[in-house]
Each structure stands twice: as structure tokens, then as C-alpha cells.
Amino acid sequence: MSAVAIEQRITRYLSEVEENLQDVGAEERRETLRQVEEHLREALRERAGGEPTLADLESVLADMAAPDSYRERGGAPPAPYRAVGWAAVASLAASVFVPILLYVTLRLFGAEMTGAGILLLIGGLFALAALVMGIIAWRAPTGKAAVIGFVVLVAISLLFLPVFRVERRPVSLTTTAEASRIGA
């Protein structure tokens, strides 16, 4: 159990370091993380000998640099790219499922589907929010996934656009008063 807790703590520390390395290139970030992990494990072996404990690890981590010390000097704190990326993915999913759920709910309760445009508008707003958040979170894989998902969703929507054609009927210019006067 202790080995699992030690690995989880090492992973958490390395994740915190990685979050502070968002402003450096991918290759430099990987190399820095590799060096930090190597140094951490070596220091843990020296301190604990054969079987390290969580207390040994915490002692080693106390001697190491804080994760935020890896942030580039003068740089802004790292943006929460991962959280924004997941929000973008959730919004993209909502752009598909919320209109479907509304449609099913309206059909179950016998309501007429005169609000198809409203359903499409709701889905479109969620999709647009996903696109904006995906662009903001472009550095995170979830941000890229949201932008790509948006493009795919738009492409699929354009394929099915002819299915949702609106029939136009000629509009009568006569008013109700004129119709009664004519004798209709």
C-alpha cells in the first residue's frame, strides 16, 4: 500500500511541476520532467535505502524545489488549460445531447415540435462555447479535441442540413377584415 501511495505522491508532484512548465516547449518540458523525476528517485534511494516510506518521500520533496519555481521568471501563472479544455469537451457534448433530450422530452409529453429552431439554437450556442473554450485551452489535448469536435459537428450538420428544409408557403396579403368584406 505504501508503494502505491509513494507513486501517487511522485506523480502528483511531477504533475504540479509540469503545470508550471506550460510556457516552455514540449521537448524541454519532457527533458526537465525526466531530470526532476530521476533526481527525486535518486534522492529517495539515498535517504531511505531499501524500502522508502511516505515520510521519506515527503522529506525529500521538502528539500527539492517547489513546483512553482519551474515557472519561467516573469511569466504569468499557468492558466488552467486542462480545466477549460474539459469544460469545452463538456460543452461540445451538451451541444449534441441537450437538444436531443429536449426533443425527446417534448415528444414524450405530446408537445408539438414548433421549436426546432430553438433546439438548434441551443445546440449551436453550446457548440460555439465549446469552440471558444477549445481555442483558449489549445495547449491542452482536451482543448484541441473540442476544436476538432466542433469542426466535425459542423461538417455533420452541413451534411444533414437538407433534411431540415423549411417549406415556404405563399403569404396572403389580404387581412381578415378584407377577407370578410370580399365574402370569404
C-alpha positions as CSV (number, residue, x, y, z in Angstrom):
1,M,0.0,0.0,0.0
2,S,2.8,2.3,0.9
3,A,4.5,1.9,-2.6
4,V,1.2,2.9,-4.3
5,A,0.9,6.0,-2.1
6,I,4.6,6.9,-2.8
7,E,4.0,6.6,-6.6
8,Q,0.8,8.7,-6.4
9,R,2.6,11.4,-4.5
10,I,5.5,11.4,-7.0
11,T,3.0,11.6,-9.9
12,R,1.2,14.5,-8.2
13,Y,4.5,16.4,-7.6
14,L,5.5,15.8,-11.3
15,S,2.1,17.0,-12.5
16,E,2.5,20.2,-10.5
17,V,5.9,20.7,-12.0
18,E,4.5,20.1,-15.5
19,E,1.7,22.6,-15.0
20,N,4.4,25.2,-14.3
21,L,6.3,24.3,-17.4
22,Q,3.4,25.2,-19.8
23,D,5.3,28.1,-21.3
24,V,8.3,26.0,-22.5
25,G,8.5,23.8,-25.5
26,A,7.3,20.2,-25.4
27,E,10.8,18.7,-25.7
28,E,12.3,20.9,-23.0
29,R,9.3,20.1,-20.7
30,R,9.8,16.3,-21.2
31,E,13.5,16.6,-20.5
32,T,13.0,18.7,-17.4
33,L,10.4,16.3,-16.1
34,R,12.7,13.4,-16.7
35,Q,15.6,15.0,-14.9
36,V,13.4,16.0,-11.9
37,E,12.0,12.5,-11.6
38,E,15.4,11.0,-11.9
39,H,16.8,13.3,-9.2
40,L,13.8,12.7,-7.0
41,R,14.1,8.9,-7.2
42,E,17.8,9.0,-6.6
43,A,17.4,11.2,-3.5
44,L,14.7,8.9,-2.2
45,R,17.0,5.9,-2.6
46,E,19.8,7.6,-0.8
47,R,17.6,8.7,2.1
48,A,15.6,5.5,2.6
49,G,17.9,2.8,1.5
50,G,15.9,-0.3,0.6
51,E,12.2,0.3,1.4
52,P,11.2,4.0,1.3
53,T,8.2,5.3,3.2
54,L,5.9,8.1,2.5
55,A,7.6,10.1,5.3
56,D,11.0,9.6,3.5
57,L,9.4,10.9,0.3
58,E,7.9,14.0,2.0
59,S,11.3,14.7,3.5
60,V,13.0,14.5,0.0
61,L,10.2,16.7,-1.5
62,A,10.8,19.3,1.2
63,D,14.4,19.6,0.2
64,M,13.6,19.9,-3.5
65,A,12.4,23.0,-5.4
66,A,8.8,23.9,-5.1
67,P,6.8,23.1,-8.3
68,D,6.1,26.8,-9.0
69,S,9.8,27.5,-9.0
70,Y,9.9,25.9,-12.5
71,R,7.7,28.6,-13.9
72,E,9.6,30.9,-16.2
73,R,10.7,34.0,-14.5
74,G,8.4,37.0,-15.0
75,G,5.8,34.7,-16.6
76,A,2.2,34.7,-15.6
77,P,1.0,31.9,-13.5
78,P,-0.1,28.9,-15.6
79,A,-3.6,29.1,-16.9
80,P,-5.9,26.3,-16.0
81,Y,-5.8,24.8,-19.6
82,R,-6.9,21.4,-18.5
83,A,-10.0,22.6,-16.7
84,V,-11.0,24.9,-19.6
85,G,-10.3,22.0,-22.0
86,W,-12.6,19.7,-20.1
87,A,-15.3,22.4,-20.0
88,A,-15.0,22.7,-23.7
89,V,-15.5,19.0,-24.2
90,A,-18.5,19.0,-21.9
91,S,-20.0,21.9,-23.8
92,L,-19.5,20.1,-27.1
93,A,-21.2,17.1,-25.7
94,A,-24.0,19.3,-24.4
95,S,-24.4,20.8,-27.9
96,V,-25.4,17.3,-29.1
97,F,-27.3,15.8,-26.2
98,V,-29.2,18.8,-24.8
99,P,-31.2,19.4,-28.0
100,I,-31.8,15.6,-28.3
101,L,-33.0,15.4,-24.7
102,L,-35.3,18.4,-25.2
103,Y,-36.7,16.9,-28.4
104,V,-37.4,13.5,-26.7
105,T,-38.9,15.2,-23.7
106,L,-41.2,17.3,-25.8
107,R,-42.3,14.3,-27.9
108,L,-42.9,12.2,-24.7
109,F,-45.2,14.8,-23.3
110,G,-47.1,15.3,-26.6
111,A,-45.8,18.8,-27.3
112,E,-45.6,20.0,-30.9
113,M,-42.2,20.4,-32.3
114,T,-42.6,24.0,-33.4
115,G,-39.5,25.0,-31.6
116,A,-37.0,23.1,-33.7
117,G,-35.2,26.3,-34.4
118,I,-34.9,26.9,-30.6
119,L,-33.4,23.4,-30.2
120,L,-30.8,24.1,-33.0
121,L,-30.1,27.5,-31.4
122,I,-29.4,25.9,-28.0
123,G,-27.1,23.3,-29.6
124,G,-25.4,25.9,-31.6
125,L,-24.7,28.1,-28.5
126,F,-23.2,25.1,-26.7
127,A,-21.1,24.3,-29.7
128,L,-19.9,27.9,-30.0
129,A,-19.0,27.9,-26.3
130,A,-17.0,24.7,-26.9
131,L,-15.2,26.3,-29.8
132,V,-14.2,29.4,-27.8
133,M,-13.1,27.4,-24.8
134,G,-11.2,24.9,-27.0
135,I,-9.3,27.8,-28.6
136,I,-8.5,29.2,-25.1
137,A,-7.3,25.7,-23.9
138,W,-5.5,24.9,-27.2
139,R,-2.4,23.9,-25.2
140,A,-4.2,21.0,-23.5
141,P,-5.2,17.9,-25.5
142,T,-8.8,18.4,-24.5
143,G,-8.8,21.9,-26.0
144,K,-7.6,20.5,-29.3
145,A,-10.2,17.8,-29.1
146,A,-13.0,20.3,-28.5
147,V,-12.0,22.4,-31.6
148,I,-11.7,19.3,-33.8
149,G,-15.0,18.1,-32.4
150,F,-16.6,21.4,-33.2
151,V,-15.4,21.2,-36.8
152,V,-16.7,17.6,-37.1
153,L,-20.0,18.6,-35.7
154,V,-20.4,21.5,-38.1
155,A,-19.4,19.2,-41.0
156,I,-22.0,16.6,-40.0
157,S,-24.6,19.3,-39.5
158,L,-24.0,20.6,-43.0
159,L,-24.5,17.1,-44.4
160,F,-27.9,16.8,-42.8
161,L,-28.9,20.4,-43.4
162,P,-31.1,19.5,-46.4
163,V,-33.1,17.2,-44.1
164,F,-34.3,20.2,-42.1
165,R,-35.5,22.3,-45.0
166,V,-38.2,24.8,-44.3
167,E,-41.1,24.8,-46.7
168,R,-42.2,28.3,-47.7
169,R,-45.8,28.9,-48.4
170,P,-47.1,31.9,-50.3
171,V,-48.2,34.6,-47.9
172,S,-51.6,36.2,-48.5
173,L,-51.6,39.9,-48.3
174,T,-55.3,40.1,-47.5
175,T,-56.2,40.9,-43.9
176,T,-59.0,39.2,-42.0
177,A,-61.2,42.4,-42.5
178,E,-60.6,42.4,-46.2
179,A,-61.4,38.6,-46.4
180,S,-64.8,39.2,-44.6
181,R,-65.6,42.1,-46.9
182,I,-64.9,40.1,-50.0
183,G,-67.2,37.4,-48.7
184,A,-64.9,34.7,-47.8
